């Protein structure tokens, strides 16, 4: 077969179209896995205008690619970043760093977005120095204990949390710490990130509705 410049150009165009189509399909697959990023270094947000509301006051700021707090600004009550969307069944991935004095946590299915706490939400704790360590880091406060309690201070950690009906699973750095059935909070509600003391950083937070 004799190739002309027109034949070569047509072949090149066909190849480019096929390549681009493949790339689009690959990109679409990567975006269709269901995960929604609510917080990372490029999505820090204005707490009261973006994906989050602020309850209580801490000095949250974007620092070195992570949302960081190390001080309460109003009284002694904990501060929270509260997702604006309510979720019922979901998975959460949260990357966090804390120091030894930190008291933090991820709160799930909160009944009232303006009143966050272990009685109105499930609290997946981040608290290495909790006086009762059975409900410290890796536990769900008043629902599921851990023994021995894992330590999170001084390193980057990843929580993988699943809530599907009454079934709750917590995995910290690849190790399952909670697998429990509980019906205290079954309705859809927002989740929240807590600052109570020490240094707390959240680098990436994603959610996948189930």
Secondary structure, 3 states (H helix, E strand, C coil): CCCCHHHHHHHHHHHHHHHHHHHHHHHHHHHCCCCEEEECCCCCCCCCCCCEEEECCECCEEECCEEEECCECCCCCCEEEEECCCECCEEEEEEEEECCCCEEEEEEEECECCECCCCCCEEEEECCCCCCHHHCCCCECCCECCCCCCCCECCEEEEEEEEECCEEEEEECCEEEEEEECCCCCCCEEEEEEEEECCEEEEEEEEEEC
